[in-house]
Amino acid sequence: MISWMKKFERQFEMAIEGGAHPEFRCFISAEPPPLPQMEIIPESIMQNAIKVANEAPQDLKSNLRRCFSKFDESHFERAKSHKPSEFKAILFGLCMFHSLIVGRKKFGSQGWSRNYNFNDGDLTICGDVLHNYLTKYEKVPYADLAYIYGEIMYGGHITDGWDRRTNNSYLHVLMRPEILQQMQLTLAPGYKSPDPNKFDREAYRKYIEEKLPPEIPQMFGLHPNAEIGYLTTQSETLFSTILSVSGGGAGGGGDDAKVKTIINNFLGQLPADFNMIEVHGRAKDKTPYVVVCLQECERMNILLSEIRSSLNDLDAGLRGALNITDAMETLANQLNLNIVPTFWEKYAYASKKPLLDWFADMRERQAQLVNWSEALETPAVVWISALFNPMSYLTAIMQVTARANMLPLDDMALVTEVLNTKDKSEYPEFASEGAYIYGFFLEGAGWEMGRGGEQGYLTEM
C-alpha cells in the first residue's frame, strides 16, 4: 500500500494536469496509521483534495440526532407486524445508550479508562438484533438484549473490567419494561421516555430536538466537577494549538536568546549522573529493594545523559559550531513553547507537566534516588509515583514479605491502608510489615482525615 501510494500520487498529478472527466470522483481514506514509523498519505494529495470528516459529535443532542437518523422509515415499517410499540421504545433507548457512551469519551479517563472505538455499525447491528428478537419471542427478552449489547456488541470493544461494569450499568437502567410506559423511565435527568403508542418516527425526532434539556455531566452519571476537567483540557489543547501554529521557532534573534537562556539554566541545574560502578560496589546484598534502586538509577542516568547531550548539541548549533538539524530545531521550538521535548519523553516517565515544572519535578525525583543510593537503605517512606516503574517497588514489597514469612510469592496480594496523617516525618522508621509509600492522587474525590482515632474516608470534592 505504501509503495503503491507513490505511484498513485504521480497519476493523481497527471489527472489534474491533463484534465479529468467532470463527473470523475476519487475517494481516499486518510486515517492516520497506527504506528509512528508508518508513512501517511502524501501531502500533495491532501492539498489537492476536499477533506471530509465523519466523526461523531461530542454533545449529547447531536449524537442522539445522529443515532436516530440511522434508522429510516423502513425500519419502523418492518416492525409494524411484530410489536411496533416495543420496537420504537427500545430502539429509542438504544440510541440514548449509544449517545451516552460515545459522549463519555470527552471526559477522558473519568469517562472511560481506555479509548474504545464505538461506531455506528455497532448501533445499526443492535437495531437489527432487536428486530429479530422481537419477531422470535412473545415476551420482550430484556435481559437477553442487555447481555448481547453489553457483552458482545459493545462489550466486544471493552477490555477493562470497570469499563464493562459502567457499560452494563447503562443497559441495566435503559433496557427495562418501564421504557414502554409513558413518562415512567428516566433516560437522563429531566428527560423521560415518551409513549411509544402515541409517537411515530417524526414525533420522536421532534422529541429529541425540543425536549432534550441542556447537557450537564449528570446526564452521563458523572459528578458536576467532571466538566471542569473536560473544559480545562479543551482550553489547554486550544491554546497549545494556537502557540504551535503561531510560530515560536528558533529562527529569530529574540527566540535564539530565549532558548540560550533556557539551555544555560537547565545545564546549570542538571544533576550529575550516578556513578553506577560505585553504587554497585556498595551493594553487598542485592535485596529486592536494592535491585529496584539500581534499576531506577540506571534509567535516571539514561534520561540525564539524553538531556545533557541534546542541550549541548543545540547550544553548539546556536553558536555555529554544529549544523542545525531537524532534531535541534524541534528541540528549540519545544523549549521556546515550554513543552517537554519529544526526545526526553522517550526515556522519561509519564507526565503532563509543562517543561519548567517537569524539570523541577525531575530534579526532586533524582534527589530521592541520591538519598536511596548513598547507603542503599530504602527510605522509610518512599515517593512511589516518582519512580520510573512503580510496579517494581510494589513487587519488591511482596517478595520481601514472602521471604520473611516463608510464603509462596504467587499467593501474595497487596492491601493498601490509608494512614491518618499527611506528614511523612511521623514515620521515621521503615515499616515492620510491608512499606510506607506516598504520592497517590485522587481525581474527582478527596480524602477526609479521621478524628479521635477514626479512620479516614472518601468524600466529594
Residue pairs with C-beta under 8 A, 6 or more apart in sequence:
2 38
2 39
5 39
5 41
5 42
5 45
6 42
8 45
9 42
9 44
9 45
12 26
12 44
12 45
12 48
13 44
15 24
16 48
28 41
28 45
28 49
30 40
30 41
30 46
30 51
32 40
33 39
33 40
56 63
56 66
56 102
56 120
57 63
57 66
58 103
58 105
58 106
59 103
59 215
60 99
60 100
60 103
60 188
60 212
60 215
60 219
61 208
61 209
61 212
61 215
63 98
63 99
63 102
63 103
64 95
64 96
64 99
64 208
64 212
65 205
65 208
65 209
66 120
67 95
67 98
67 99
67 120
67 123
68 92
68 95
68 204
68 205
68 208
70 120
70 123
70 124
70 127
71 91
71 95
71 124
71 127
73 201
75 91
75 127
75 131
76 84
76 87
76 88
76 200
76 201
78 131
79 87
79 88
79 131
79 134
82 131
82 134
82 135
83 134
83 140
84 196
85 180
85 196
85 197
86 134
86 140
86 180
86 196
87 130
87 131
87 134
88 196
88 199
88 201
88 204
89 179
89 180
89 193
89 196
90 130
90 140
90 145
90 175
90 179
91 127
91 130
92 179
92 193
92 194
92 196
92 204
93 174
93 175
93 179
93 185
93 187
93 193
94 123
94 126
94 127
94 130
94 149
94 174
95 123
96 174
96 187
96 188
97 149
97 170
97 171
97 174
97 175
98 118
98 122
98 123
100 170
100 188
100 219
100 220
101 118
101 154
101 167
101 170
102 118
103 220
104 111
104 112
104 220
104 222
105 111
105 112
105 115
105 116
106 230
107 217
107 220
107 222
107 226
107 229
107 230
108 229
108 230
108 233
109 443
110 222
110 226
110 229
110 443
110 444
111 220
111 222
111 226
112 160
112 163
112 166
113 160
113 162
113 163
114 159
114 160
114 163
116 157
116 158
116 163
117 157
118 154
118 157
122 153
122 154
122 157
125 153
126 148
126 149
126 153
126 154
129 145
129 148
129 149
129 153
130 145
133 140
133 141
133 144
133 145
134 140
140 177
142 175
142 176
142 177
145 175
146 168
146 171
146 172
146 175
149 155
149 171
149 175
150 164
150 167
150 168
150 171
151 164
151 168
154 167
155 164
155 167
155 168
158 164
158 167
169 221
170 221
174 185
174 187
176 185
178 184
178 185
178 193
179 185
179 193
180 196
181 193
181 195
182 193
182 194
182 195
182 197
182 198
183 192
183 193
183 194
183 195
184 192
184 193
185 192
185 193
186 192
186 193
187 193
188 212
188 213
188 219
189 213
189 216
189 218
189 219
190 213
191 211
191 212
191 213
191 219
194 203
194 204
194 207
199 207
216 224
216 227
217 223
217 224
217 225
217 226
217 227
218 224
220 226
223 444
223 460
223 461
225 444
225 461
226 444
229 443
229 444
240 337
240 339
243 337
244 337
248 255
248 333
248 336
248 337
249 255
249 329
249 332
249 333
249 336
250 256
250 259
250 318
250 329
250 332
250 333
250 336
255 332
255 336
256 318
258 336
259 314
259 318
259 332
259 335
259 336
260 315
260 318
262 335
262 336
263 311
263 314
263 315
263 318
263 335
266 307
266 311
266 359
267 308
267 311
267 312
267 315
269 359
269 363
270 304
270 307
270 308
270 311
271 304
271 363
271 366
271 367
271 370
272 304
273 301
273 304
273 305
274 297
274 298
274 300
274 301
274 369
274 370
274 373
276 294
276 297
276 298
276 301
279 294
279 297
279 373
279 376
280 294
282 373
282 375
282 376
283 290
283 294
283 376
286 294
287 400
288 395
288 396
288 399
288 400
289 378
289 393
289 396
289 400
290 376
291 396
292 387
292 392
292 393
292 396
293 369
293 372
293 373
293 376
293 378
295 388
295 389
295 392
296 369
296 372
296 387
296 388
296 389
297 369
297 373
299 347
299 388
299 389
300 365
300 366
300 369
300 388
302 347
303 344
303 347
303 348
303 362
304 366
306 343
306 344
306 346
306 347
307 344
310 327
310 331
310 341
310 343
310 344
313 322
313 328
314 328
314 331
314 332
314 335
316 322
317 323
317 324
317 325
317 328
318 324
318 332
322 328
327 343
330 341
330 342
331 341
331 343
334 340
334 341
334 342
334 355
335 341
335 355
338 354
338 355
338 356
339 354
339 355
340 348
340 351
340 353
340 354
340 355
340 358
341 355
348 362
349 365
349 387
349 388
351 358
351 361
353 361
364 386
365 383
365 386
365 387
368 379
368 382
368 383
368 386
371 379
372 378
372 379
378 430
378 435
380 424
380 427
380 428
380 429
380 430
380 431
380 436
381 424
381 427
381 436
381 437
381 438
382 393
382 435
382 436
382 437
382 438
383 437
383 438
383 439
384 390
384 393
384 394
384 437
384 438
384 439
384 440
385 439
385 440
385 441
386 439
387 393
393 435
393 437
394 414
397 414
397 434
397 435
398 409
398 412
398 413
398 414
399 409
401 407
401 412
401 433
401 434
402 408
402 409
402 412
418 447
418 455
418 456
419 427
419 436
420 449
420 450
420 454
420 455
420 456
421 449
422 449
424 436
424 438
427 436
430 436
442 458
444 461
445 458
445 459
445 460
445 461
446 458
446 459
446 460
446 461
447 456
447 457
447 458
447 459
448 456
448 457
448 458
448 459
449 456
450 456
450 457
